[in-house]
Amino acid sequence: MASGIIQNATQSQPATQVAAKKSITTMLNSLLDSEGYRKRFNELLGARTPQFVSSIVSLVNADQNLQKAFYEAPITVVQSALKAATFNLPIDPNLGYAYIVPFNNRVKDQDGREHKRMEATFIIGYKGMNQLALRTGVYKTINVIDVREGELKSYNRLTEEIELEFVEDDEERDALPIIGWVGYYRLINGTEKTIYMTRKQIEQHERRHRKGQYMGKGWREDFDSMAMKTVFRRLIGKWGLMSIDYQRADAATLAAADAIARGEFDDEDTLPASSGGINIEAAEVDGDEHDPERVQAVESD
């Protein structure tokens, strides 16, 4: 089915491009069958498997660096797609839920010689994190907003109590410089979590996690939006609760979320299975700069 879709979509393109796309389709289907991946996709997606496989092919065809990753390390592309399927998130980069990103990694061959190889990595977008959070059914409110000059009256880092006095006039407020960003959630059981990051802290975060010497495209073009996504990731990724499946807010889920908010789970702890919790660190490279722009072969140290 995927092959037919690709063929129909590429009839008007040059013969060399059509041949390349057919090759990717053939290789992908062969890989799915030979390694048993198709069975796993069927278990996760059921009748939606052909459509999802088609989306993988389309994604690879649209990105030269992903094509290179597919030829040099095809398993990394399939495994990244499998993670997206596990979380039940679409991989269309325009939607912003999840991304399959090419990285130019340094690897060693059997003789111990180092060389570069293009590989794919799954990165969850902030919309994907929000979706996984909403699936738990435990949140009453989740929000991140900017803080303008003069609006922050006090912030207690220990108790996380924050006092803000917002400028009511939108035009007047928009003219003021942004000094920081605050993230907040409230669970249906009343548990609250607040984090605040200053502009300086966000700038330090960007420098620490940039891939390469210079600021990424997303940060250059819309620093404020990227800062909000960073705060959201830290709020939900570190302190929140997420679930692969849609569920109701039962007692176990609320208890787990309450424990996270109180800091009673260490990074190495595993949430109880009944909570529907997932370890987002296993699924997400710090990928703020990949949201929502297409990545051009990020260099990996």
SEGU-967037 format. One record per atom (N, C-alpha, C, O): residue in three letters; x, y, z. Coordinates in steps of 0.2 Angstrom, whole numbers, plus 5000, padded with zeros to 4 digits. Example, Ala and Ser with C-alpha at 12.3 -4.5 7.8 and 13.67 -1.06 7.14 Angstrom:
2
ala506649725039/ala506249785039/ala506649845039/ala507149835042/ser506449895035/ser506849955036/ser506450005039/ser506750065040/
END
This chain:
301
met500449945000/met500050005000/met500450065000/met500350114996/ala501050065004/ala501450125005/ala501750134998/ala501850194996/ser501950084995/ser502350084988/ser501850124983/ser502050164979/gly501250104983/gly500750124978/gly500650204979/gly500550244975/ile500650224986/ile500550294987/ile501150334985/ile501050384982/ile501750304986/ile502350344984/ile502350354976/ile502450404973/gln502150294973/gln502150294966/gln501650344963/gln501850384958/asn501050344966/asn500550394963/asn500750464964/asn500650514960/ala501150474970/ala501350544972/ala501950574968/ala502050634967/thr502250524964/thr502850544961/thr502850534953/thr503450534950/gln502350524951/gln502250514943/gln502550564939/gln502750554934/ser502450624941/ser502650684938/ser503350704939/ser503550754936/gln503750674943/gln504450694945/gln504950654940/gln504750604937/pro505550684940/pro506050654936/pro506150584937/pro506050554943/ala506350544932/ala506450464933/ala506950454939/ala506850404942/thr507450484940/thr507950474945/thr507650484952/thr507850444956/gln507250534953/gln506950544959/gln506450494961/gln506350464966/val506050474956/val505550414957/val505950354958/val505650314963/ala506450334955/ala506850274957/ala507150274964/ala507050224967/ala507350334966/ala507650344973/ala507050334978/ala507150294983/lys506450364977/lys505950354981/lys505650284981/lys505550254987/lys505650244975/lys505450174975/lys505950134979/lys505750084983/ser506550154979/ser507150114982/ser507050124990/ser507050074993/ile506850184992/ile506750194999/ile506150155001/ile506150125007/thr505650154997/thr505050114999/thr505150045000/thr504950005004/thr505550014995/thr505649944994/thr506149925000/thr506049875004/met506649965002/met507049955007/met506749955014/met506849915018/leu506250005015/leu505950015021/leu505449945022/leu505449925028/asn505049935017/asn504649875018/asn505049805019/asn504849765023/ser505649805016/ser506049745017/ser506349745024/ser506349685027/leu506549805026/leu506749805033/leu506249795038/leu506349755043/leu505649815037/leu505149805042/leu504949735043/leu504849705048/asp504949695037/asp504849625037/asp505349585040/asp505249535043/ser505949595038/ser506549555039/ser506749555047/ser506949505050/glu506649615050/glu506849625057/glu506249615062/glu506249625068/gly505649605059/gly505049595063/gly504749665066/gly504349655070/tyr504949715063/tyr504649785065/tyr503949785063/tyr503549825067/arg503749765057/arg503049775055/arg502549745060/arg502049775061/lys502749685063/lys502349655068/lys502249705074/lys501649715077/arg502749735076/arg502749785082/arg502349845080/arg501949865084/phe502349865074/phe501949925072/phe501249905072/phe500849945073/asn501149845069/asn500449825069/asn500149815076/asn499549835077/glu500549795081/glu500249785088/glu500149855091/glu499649865094/leu500549905089/leu500449975091/leu499850015088/leu499450045091/leu499850005081/leu499450045077/leu498850015074/leu498350045072/gly498849945073/gly498349915070/gly498249935063/gly498649925059/ala497649955061/ala497449965054/ala497750035052/ala497750045046/arg498050075056/arg498350135054/arg499150125052/arg499450165050/thr499350055053/thr500050045051/thr500250065044/thr500750095043/pro499850045039/pro500050065032/pro500150145031/pro500550165028/gln499650175034/gln499750255034/gln500350275037/gln500650325035/phe500450245043/phe501050275047/phe501750255043/phe502150295043/val501750195040/val502350175036/val502450225030/val502950245028/ser501850245027/ser501850295021/ser502150355024/ser502550395020/ser501950375030/ser502250445033/ser502950435034/ser503250495033/ile503250385036/ile503950375036/ile504250385030/ile504750425029/val504050355025/val504350355018/val504250425015/val504750455013/ser503750465016/ser503650535014/ser504150575018/ser504450625015/leu504250565024/leu504650605028/leu505350595026/leu505750645025/val505650535025/val506250525022/val506350555015/val506850585014/asn505850545011/asn505950575004/asn506050645004/asn506250675000/ala505750685009/ala505750755009/ala506350785012/ala506450845012/asp506850745015/asp507350775018/asp508050735016/asp508050675017/gln508450765013/gln509050735010/gln509450705016/gln509750655015/asn509550735022/asn509950715027/asn509650655030/asn509950605032/leu508950645030/leu508650585033/leu508750535027/leu508750475029/gln508750545021/gln508850495016/gln509550465017/gln509650405017/lys510050515019/lys510750485020/lys510750445026/lys511050395026/ala510350465031/ala510350425038/ala509950355036/ala510150305039/phe509450355032/phe509150295030/phe509650245026/phe509550185027/tyr510050275022/tyr510550235018/tyr511150205023/tyr511350155022/glu511350255027/glu511950235031/glu511750195038/glu512150155040/ala511150215041/ala510950185047/ala510150175047/ala509850205051/pro509950135043/pro509150125042/pro508850105048/pro508250125050/ile509150065053/ile508850045059/ile508650105063/ile508150105067/thr509050155063/thr508950215068/thr508350255065/thr507950285070/val508150255059/val507550285056/val506950245059/val506450275061/val506950185058/val506450135060/val506350135067/val505750145070/gln506850135071/gln506750135078/gln506450205081/gln506150205086/ser506650255078/ser506450325079/ser505650325078/ser505250355082/ala505450305072/ala504750295070/ala504350255075/ala503850265077/leu504750195077/leu504350155082/leu504250185089/leu503750175092/lys504750225091/lys504550265097/lys503950315096/lys503550315101/ala503950345091/ala503350395090/ala502750355090/ala502250375092/ala502750295087/ala502150245087/ala501950225094/ala501350215095/thr502450215098/thr502350185105/thr502050245108/thr501550225112/phe502250305107/phe501850365111/phe501250385107/phe500850425109/asn501050355101/asn500450375097/asn500550445096/asn500050485097/leu501050465093/leu501150535091/leu501350535083/leu501750495081/pro501050585080/pro501150595073/pro501850615072/pro502150655076/ile502250595066/ile502950625065/ile502950675060/ile503450695057/asp502350705057/asp502350755053/asp502650815056/asp502450845061/pro503250845054/pro503650895057/pro503150965058/pro503251005062/asn502750965053/asn502351025053/asn501851035059/asn501551085061/leu501650975062/leu501250965067/leu501550985074/leu501251005079/gly502150975075/gly502550995081/gly502450945087/gly502650965092/tyr502250885085/tyr502150835091/tyr502750795092/tyr503050785097/ala503050765086/ala503650725087/ala504050735080/ala503850755075/tyr504750725081/tyr505250735075/tyr505650675075/tyr505850645080/ile505850655069/ile506450615067/ile506950655064/ile506850675059/val507450665068/val507950715066/val508650685065/val508850635068/pro508950705059/pro509650675057/pro510150705061/pro510250765061/phe510650665063/phe511250685067/phe511850655063/phe511850595062/asn512350695062/asn512950675059/asn513450655065/asn513850695068/asn513350585067/asn513750565073/asn514450535071/asn514550515066/arg514850535076/arg515450505076/arg515450435078/arg515250425084/val515550385074/val515550315076/val516250275075/val516650305071/lys516350225078/lys516950185076/lys516750115073/lys516250085074/asp517150095068/asp517050035064/asp517349975068/asp517549985073/gln517349915065/gln517549855068/gln518349865070/gln518549835074/asp518649905066/asp519349905067/asp519549965072/asp520149975073/gly519049995074/gly519150045079/gly519250115076/gly519450165080/arg519250125070/arg519350185066/arg518650225067/arg518150205066/glu518750295068/glu518250335069/glu518050365062/glu518450385059/his517350375061/his517150405055/his516450435057/his516150415062/lys516150475052/lys515550505054/lys514950465050/lys515050435044/arg514450455053/arg513850425050/arg513150465052/arg513050485058/met512750475047/met512150505048/met511650455051/met511550405049/glu511350475057/glu510950435060/glu510350475062/glu510350535063/ala509750435063/ala509150475065/ala508950465073/ala509150415076/thr508750515076/thr508550515083/thr507850545084/thr507550585080/phe507450505088/phe506750535089/phe506750585095/phe507150585100/ile506450645093/ile506350695098/ile505650715099/ile505350725094/ile505450715105/ile504750735106/ile504650815106/ile505050845110/gly504150835103/gly504050915103/gly503650935109/gly503350885113/tyr503650995110/tyr503251015116/tyr502551005116/tyr502250995121/lys502251005110/lys501550985109/lys501450915111/lys500950895113/gly501950875109/gly501950805111/gly501950795118/gly501550755121/met502350825122/met502350825129/met501650845132/met501450815137/asn501450905129/asn500750925132/asn500250875131/asn499850865135/gln500250835125/gln499750785123/gln499850725128/gln499350705131/leu500450705130/leu500550655134/leu500350675141/leu500050635145/ala500450735143/ala500150755150/ala499450755150/ala499150735155/leu499050785145/leu498350785145/leu498050715145/leu497550705148/arg498450665143/arg498150595143/arg498050565150/arg497650525151/thr498450595154/thr498450565161/thr497750585164/thr497550545169/gly497450635163/gly496850655166/gly496850695172/gly496350705176/val497550705175/val497650735181/val497650805182/val497650835187/tyr497750845176/tyr497950915176/tyr497250955175/tyr496850945171/lys497251005179/lys496651055179/lys496951115175/lys496551145171/thr497551135176/thr497851195172/thr498551175171/thr498951155175/ile498751195164/ile499451195163/ile499551255158/ile499251275154/asn500051295160/asn500251365157/asn500951385158/asn501251375163/val501151415152/val501851455153/val501751525150/val501451535144/ile501951575153/ile501851645151/ile502551685152/ile502951665156/asp502551735148/asp503151775149/asp503051825154/asp502451845156/val503551855157/val503551905163/val503851965160/val504451965158/arg503452025160/arg503752085158/arg504152125164/arg503952115169/glu504452175161/glu504852215166/glu504352255171/glu503852285169/gly504452245177/gly504052275182/gly503452235185/gly503152245190/glu503352175182/glu502752135184/glu502952085189/glu502552065193/leu503652065190/leu503852015195/leu503952055202/leu504352095202/lys503552045207/lys503652075213/lys504052035218/lys504452065222/ser503951965218/ser504351925222/ser504351855219/ser503851835217/tyr504851815221/tyr504951745219/tyr505351705224/tyr505951725225/asn505051665228/asn505351625233/asn505651555230/asn505151515228/arg506251545229/arg506451485226/arg506351425230/arg506251365227/leu506351435236/leu506251375240/leu505451345240/leu505351295239/thr505051395242/thr504351375242/thr503951385235/thr503451365234/glu504351415230/glu504051425224/glu503451475224/glu503051475219/glu503351515229/glu502851565229/glu503051625225/glu503651645226/ile502651645220/ile502851695215/ile502251745216/ile501651735216/glu502451815216/glu501951865216/glu502051905209/glu502551935208/leu501551905205/leu501551945199/leu501051995199/leu500451985201/glu501152055196/glu500652105195/glu500652125187/glu501052165185/phe500252095184/phe500252105176/phe500052165174/phe499552195177/val500352195169/val500052255166/val499452235162/val499552195157/glu498952275163/glu498252255160/glu498252275153/glu497952235149/asp498452325151/asp498452355144/asp498952315140/asp499552315141/asp498652285135/asp499052235130/asp499552275126/asp500152255126/glu499352335124/glu499852375120/glu500452395124/glu501052395122/glu500252415130/glu500752445135/glu501252385137/glu501852395137/arg500952325138/arg501352265140/arg501752245135/arg502352225136/asp501552245129/asp501952215123/asp502552265122/asp503052235119/ala502552325124/ala503052365123/ala503652355128/ala504152385128/leu503452325134/leu503952315139/leu504452255137/leu504152205134/pro505052255139/pro505452195138/pro505352135143/pro505052145148/ile505452075140/ile505352015144/ile505952005148/ile506452005146/ile505751995155/ile506351975159/ile506351905161/ile506851885164/gly505851865160/gly505851795162/gly505251755159/gly504751785156/trp505151695161/trp504551655159/trp504451615165/trp504851585169/val503751605167/val503551565172/val503051505170/val502651525165/gly503151445172/gly502751395171/gly502351365177/gly502651375182/tyr501751345176/tyr501351325181/tyr500851275179/tyr500551275174/tyr500751225184/tyr500251175183/tyr499851165190/tyr500151175195/arg499251145189/arg498851135195/arg498451065193/arg498151065188/leu498451015198/leu498150955197/leu497450955199/leu497251005203/ile497050915197/ile496350915200/ile496250895207/ile495750905210/asn496850875210/asn496850865218/asn497050925221/asn497150915227/gly497250975218/gly497451035221/gly498251045221/gly498451095223/thr498650995219/thr499350995219/thr499551045214/thr499351045208/glu500051095216/glu500351145211/glu501051135210/glu501451115215/lys501251165205/lys502051165204/lys502151235199/lys501751245194/thr502651275202/thr502851335198/thr503551335197/thr503951315202/ile503751355191/ile504551365190/ile504551435186/ile504151455182/tyr505151465188/tyr505251525185/tyr505951525182/tyr506451515186/met506051555176/met506751555173/met506851625171/met506451655167/thr507351655173/thr507551725170/thr507851725163/thr507951665161/arg507851775160/arg508151775153/arg508851755153/arg509051715148/lys509251775158/lys509951755158/lys509951675159/lys510351645156/gln509551645163/gln509551575164/gln509351535157/gln509651485155/ile508851565153/ile508651545147/ile509251545142/ile509351495138/glu509651605142/glu510151615138/glu510751565139/glu511051535135/gln510851545146/gln511351495148/gln511151425145/gln511551395143/his510451415146/his510251355144/his510351345136/his510551285134/glu510251395132/glu510251385125/glu511051375123/glu511151335119/arg511451415127/arg512151405125/arg512451335127/arg512851305124/arg512151305133/arg512351245135/arg512151185131/arg512451135130/his511551195127/his511251135124/his511351145116/his511051105112/arg511651205114/arg511651215106/arg512051155103/arg512551135106/lys511851145097/lys512251095093/lys512751125089/lys512551145083/gly513351145091/gly513751185087/gly513951245090/gly513851255096/gln514351285086/gln514551355089/gln514051405090/gln514051455094/tyr513551405085/tyr513151465085/tyr512351445087/tyr512251385087/met512051495088/met511351485090/met510951455085/met511051475079/gly510451405086/gly510051375081/gly509551415078/gly509451475081/lys509351395072/lys508851435068/lys508251455072/lys508051515072/gly507951415076/gly507351425080/gly507451485085/gly507051525086/trp508051475088/trp508151525093/trp508351595090/trp508151645093/arg508651595085/arg508851655081/arg508151695079/arg508051755080/glu507651655076/glu507151685073/glu506551705078/glu506151745077/asp506551665084/asp505951675089/asp506251655095/asp505951605098/phe506651695098/phe506951675105/phe506451665110/phe506451615114/asp505951705110/asp505451705116/asp504951645115/asp504851615121/ser504751625109/ser504451565109/ser504851505111/ser504551455114/met505451505109/met505851445111/met505951445119/met506051395122/ala506051505122/ala506051505129/ala505451475132/ala505551445137/met504851495130/met504251465133/met504251395132/met504051355137/lys504451365127/lys504551295126/lys505051255131/lys504851205133/thr505551295132/thr506051265136/thr505751265143/thr505851215147/val505451315146/val505151315152/val504551255153/val504551225158/phe504151255147/phe503651195147/phe503951135148/phe503751085151/arg504551115144/arg504851055144/arg505151045151/arg505050985154/arg505451095154/arg505651075161/arg505051065166/arg505151025171/leu504551105165/leu503951095170/leu503651025169/leu503550995175/ile503551005163/ile503150945162/ile503650885162/ile503550835165/gly504250895159/gly504750835158/gly505050815165/gly505150755166/lys505150865169/lys505450855176/lys505050845181/lys505050795185/trp504450885181/trp504050885187/trp503350855186/trp502950845190/gly503150845179/gly502450825178/gly502450755177/gly502850715178/leu501850735175/leu501650665174/leu501350655167/leu500950695165/met501650605163/met501350595156/met501150525155/met501450475159/ser500750515151/ser500550445149/ser500450435142/ser500250475138/ile500650375140/ile500550355133/ile499850345131/ile499650355126/asp499450315136/asp498750305135/asp498250355138/asp498450385143/tyr497750365135/tyr497150405138/tyr496950365144/tyr496750305144/gln496850405150/gln496550375156/gln496250425160/gln496250485159/arg495850395165/arg495550435170/arg496050445176/arg496450405177/ala495850495179/ala496350515185/ala496150475191/ala495750495196/asp496350415191/asp496250365197/asp496750385203/asp497150425202/ala496650355208/ala497050365214/ala497750355213/ala498150395216/ala497950305210/ala498650295209/ala498950345205/ala499550365206/thr498650365199/thr498950415195/thr499050485199/thr499550515198/leu498550505203/leu498550565207/leu499050555212/leu499450605213/ala499150505215/ala499650495220/ala500350505217/ala500850535220/ala500450475211/ala501150475208/ala501250545206/ala501850575207/ala500750585203/ala500850655201/ala501050695207/ala501450745207/asp500650685213/asp500750725219/asp501550715221/asp501850755224/ala501750645221/ala502450635223/ala502950665219/ala503450695222/ile502850675212/ile503250705208/ile503350775210/ile503850805210/ala502750805211/ala502750885212/ala503050895219/ala503350955220/arg503050845224/arg503450855230/arg504150845230/arg504550855235/gly504350815224/gly505050805223/gly505250735226/gly505850725228/glu504750685227/glu504950625231/glu505150575226/glu505350515228/phe505150585219/phe505450535214/phe506150565212/phe506150625210/asp506650525212/asp507250545210/asp507250525202/asp506850495200/asp507750555199/asp507850545191/asp507850465190/asp507550445184/glu508050425194/glu508150355192/glu507550315194/glu507550255193/asp507150345198/asp506550305200/asp506050295194/asp506050335189/thr505650235195/thr505150225190/thr504450225193/thr504350205198/leu504050265189/leu503350265191/leu503050205191/leu503150165187/pro502550195196/pro502150135196/pro501750125189/pro501550175186/ala501750065187/ala501450055180/ala500650075180/ala500450095175/ser500350075186/ser499650095186/ser499550165185/ser499050195183/ser500150205186/ser500050275185/ser500150305178/ser499950355176/gly500350255173/gly500450275166/gly500950315165/gly501050345160/gly501450325170/gly502050365169/gly502550345164/gly502550285163/ile502850385161/ile503350365156/ile504050415158/ile503950465160/asn504550385156/asn505250415157/asn505350455151/asn505650435146/ile505250525151/ile505250565145/ile506050575143/ile506150585137/glu506450565148/glu507150575146/glu507450515141/glu507850525137/ala507150465142/ala507250405137/ala507050415130/ala507250385125/ala506550465129/ala506250475123/ala506450545120/ala506250555114/glu506750585124/glu506850655121/glu507550675122/glu507850685128/val507950695117/val508550735117/val508350805118/val507850825115/asp508750845121/asp508550915122/asp508550945115/asp509050965112/gly507950945113/gly507750965106/gly507451035105/gly507051035100/asp507451075110/asp507151135109/asp507251175102/asp506851205099/glu507851165100/glu508051205094/glu507751165088/glu507851195082/his507451105088/his507251075083/his506451085082/his506151055077/asp506151135086/asp505451145086/asp505251215083/asp505451265086/pro504951215077/pro504751165073/pro505151165066/pro504851135061/glu505751195066/glu506051195060/glu506351125058/glu506451085062/arg506451115052/arg506751055049/arg507551065051/arg507851115050/val507851015053/val508551015055/val508950995049/val508850945045/gln509551035048/gln509951015043/gln510650985046/gln511151015047/ala510550915046/ala511150875048/ala511550905054/ala512050935053/val511250895060/val511550925066/val512150885068/val512250825068/glu512750925069/glu513350895071/glu513350865078/glu513150905083/ser513550805080/ser513550785087/ser514250775089/ser514650755085/asp514350795095/asp515050795098/asp515250725100/asp515750705102/
END
